[in-house]
Structure formats: C-alpha cells, structure tokens
Amino acid sequence: MLRAALVLLALSCASLPSALAEPLRFAGEDGCPYLCPHTPQEPGYLAEALGLVLREPPRFDSLPWPRAVQMVRDGHRDGLVGAYGLAGLRVGSEPIGWVELAFYTRRDSDWRYHGDASLLGQRLGLAQGYANSPRFIAWRNQAGDDDLHLQVLGGERVLPRNLQKLLLGRIDVLLEDRHIIEHYLYLHPQLAGRIRRAGELPGRQPLHVGLSPHLPAVDERLAELDEGLRQLRRDGTLKTLGERYRLSFD
C-alpha cells in the first residue's frame, strides 16, 4: 500500500509542468513592512505571503522601482508586486494587499489635505512610482505650471531622503504609503515627534502581483497565485500575517 501511494505521488509530481516547479524571481523596491531584505528573520509581508502561496519559495532582488518594472517587462525578472506601473504585465485578479497614501508635514505646519486644490502652491515630494498613478497624471494635466510644485524622487533610499527634504524645509508636504512611513517612524522614534500626518487620499489601491509576459506557463502561474491568495484570505492567514507586520487591510 505504501509503495503504491509513493508511486502515485511520484506520477502526480511528474505530471506538473516543469515551469511551475521553478522558483519565481521577483524584483522590488525596499519598503518595509512589505519587503524587508535587511531582516531575513522578518523578510516582509509580501515575501512571506508569496512564500505561502507558491510551490517554491520566491527570490527577491532589491531594485529601484522604475528599474524593477522595466526588468520584469523585458523578462529579466519574473514578477513584481505593486499598485501602479503594471501596464504590460500579466496581472492576477486577487489582491495581495492594499496601498493607502497619506500626506505628511513637519510638526509645526498647520496645512491639511482638503482635496487636490489644497495641494496648489505646496511643494509636494513623492516617490517616482506614485507619480505614475492615474490620479496624479490627471492632476498634473489640470494644474497650471505656476501652481504645480512636484518634486519626484527616484533611486535608492527614497523615503529617508524625502523625510530629510521635509525636515530641512525643501518640500512642504510628503506623499507616501501610510504603512511604509509609519513603519519607518516606528523604527526611528526620534523622527516621529517632528512629523505629523495631514490627511489621506480617499480610497485605497489594490496591490497586485504582476508577472512578466515572457514567463513560461504564465497563465498557470497566475491561476496558482490567485487561488492561493483566495485561500489565505478565506482562512484568515493573510489577516494574521498582516497583523504581525502592523498592517491592517480591513
């Protein structure tokens, strides 16, 4: 009986497409609590969630967001996770999480976000990935050049650099993912008392897994991801995992 069971198991494994047994290699930007490459014991919510869903533990390469997107589009990496910039990729239907964007100022500021008109005249700093969101593309097209003061930052260590610009008075307002900046301030309490949250963009954007169109068996991979994420959401695993990283997607 045991021998027969082992034979059946071997046959079932052999029938799986070989492409599905290969570990996926993701590109992504450092952004705890989502991806935390410097703390292997707590690699981040996305790393752990995808590790629970995929047959083989995924690999993550830390890259600036624009380069990560381009490498996945060109087939040099298998996938990435994001709310924006996924055009040209194969995107699953099941979100792995959500992005909530919020505005931050220095503690001594009394500015608050009251709709897009309140941004006019403010020097607004944001990461390069957010500048490509449909909302901000539309806002830039509507605002006049004299009132538009966007400072878009890319490259390495974007959040610490933007916070430094805010504290030095080089920008008036910083737009950032609420979970990322509050995690950073939690780890750097000396900064928390110098910065205040000044409103949020209404709504939230789903975080989706985007796979390269060049990836072998990409449709099967997407189906595997969607079904795995649905199961983790049904049984509460995603909620529990999010709470470990101080994430709330309710």
N, C-alpha and C positions, 0 to 999 in steps of 0.2 A: 504493500500500500504506500509506504513512504517513498519507495523507488518510483512508483507511478506518479506520485504527486510531484516529485522533483523533475521528472521528465516533462510533465505538463507545464511546470513553471519555466523550465528552460525553453520549451517551444513557444510559450507566450512571450517571453522576453525577446526571443529571436525574431518574432513577428513584428516587433515595434520598429518603426522606421529608424535607421541608424542616426539620422539627423536629430531626432528627438532625444537621443541619449547624450548628445554633446552639450557641455555646459555653455550657457549663453554668456557673452562678454558685453557688459553694459558700459556705456560712457556716461559720466555725470559730473556735476559740479559739487564740490564740498558744500554741504549745507545741513549741519546738524539741526534738528534731530532726524532728518530724512536720511542723509548719507554722512557717516562719521568715520572716514578712513583712518583717522589717527587714534581711534579707540577700538581695536579689534574685538575686545570683550563686549562692546556695545556698538556694533557697526552701523546702526541706524535703522529706523523703522522700515524704509524701503528695502534695504538689504535683507533684513530678517523676514519680511513678508514674502518677498520673491523667493527666498530660500525655502520657505514652507510650501510654496506652490509648485516650483519646478522640480523635475526629476533629479537634476544635478545642481549643486549649489552654484549660483551665478558668480561671475567675476565682475569687479567694478574697477574702472580706470578713472581716476580723478582728472578732469579736464575743464577748462573754461567753457561755459555753456555754448557759445557760438561754435567753437571747435568741436564740441561733443555732438551737436546737432549735425554738422557737416560730415563728420566721420561716419555717423550712422546712416545718413542719406547715401553716402558713397559706398557703403558696405564694408568699411574698415572696422566697424564695431557692430554688434548685433542689435542693440536697442538702447533706449533711454526712457526715463520717466519724467514727464513734465506736464504743465498746464498749457503752455504756449510753445510755438515753434515746431509743431509736429507735422506740418504740411509735408507731403511727400513720403511719409512713413505709413506703415500699416498699423492702425490703432485699434486696440480692443474696445469692447463696449462696456466693460466693467471697470469702474474707477477703483484705484488702489487707495485713494485718499482725496483730500480737497485742499485747495490753497485759499487762504483768506488774507487779502492785502490790507495793510493798515498804514496810517501816516504817523510819523514821529517828529517831534521838535525838541529843542532844548527846553529844560525845565522853566526857564524864565520867559518863554513865549506864551502868548495868550491866543495864538491862531488855532482855529479848528476847521476841519473839513466840513463844508456845508454845500456839497455839490461841486461840479467841475469849475463853476465860475469863481469859487473861493480860491482856486489854485492860481488864477491870473495874478501876475505881479510877484509871485513867490518863486524863489529859486528852488526848484524841485530836483532832488537827487534820486536816482533809481538805478537798479542793475540793468544790464543790457537786455537780458531776457524779457523783463517786464515791458520794455519799450516797444516790443513787437506784439503786444497784446492788441486785439481789435479795438478795445476801448480807448487805449492811448493813441493809436494811429488815428482814430476818428477825432479825438480831442485835439491832436496836433494839427489836423487839417482844418479844424474850425477856428482855432485860436490864432490871433494875429501875431506876427513876428515880434512886435514891440512888447507884447504881454507874455510871451512864451519864454520861459527860462528853465528849460530842461537841461540837466547835467547827467548824461548817461555814462555809466562806468562799467568797464569790462575787465577781463584779465583775472589775475589771482587775487585772493583775499578781498573780494569786493565789499563785503559787509564791514569789516574793520576799517577799511579806507573811507567808506561812506560815513561811518559814525565819526571818524576823525574830522572829516569835512564839516559835518553838522556841528560838532563841538567847537571847531575853530571859526564858525560863522561863515564858511564858504558856501553853504547851502542853508536855506531856511527850513525846509521840510524834507524828510526822507520817507520814501515809499518802500515798504519791504514786506515780505511774507511774515505774518504775525508770529507764527510758530518759530521761524528761524531766528528772528531778532530777539524774541523773549527768551528763547533757549540761550542765546549768546549773553544776554544781560543776566540771566540766572547764573551763568558761569563766571561773569565779570561784575560782581555786585558793586564794585567801585564806580561803574558807569551808570548803574540803574538809577541812582539818585539824581543824575544830571539830565535825564531824558524822560519825556512824557509821551504817551500815546495821545494823538489828537484827532481821532476819528478813523473810520474804516470805509473802504469801498463797499457799497451794497452788494450782497450776494457773495458767492464763492465759486471758484473754478475747479472742476474735477481734475485730479491728477490721473493721467492715463499712461499706460505702457505703450510706447511706440517702438515697433520693430522695423529693421531695415527691409526694404522690398527685395534686397538681394539675398536675404537669409533663406537657406534651403528649408522646405516644409514650413514656410511662414504661416500659412493658414492653420495648420495643425498646432503650431506653437501658440498662436493667438487663442485658439479654442481651448487649449490646455490652460493658459493663463486665465481666461475668463471664467472657466468652470472652477478652477482652484480658488480664485478670489471670491466667487459667489459662495462657495462652501465655507471659506474662512469667515465671511460676513455672517452667514446663517448661524454658525455655531459660536459666534462671539469671539473668535480668536483675534480678528483684526482690532476689535474694540479693546481687548485686553492688552494686545501688543502696543496699541497707540497710547494707552494709559501709562505703560512703562516708560514711554518717551515724552510724557506730559503733553500728548496730543489729544484733542477732543474733536471728533468729526460729527458730533450729534447736531 
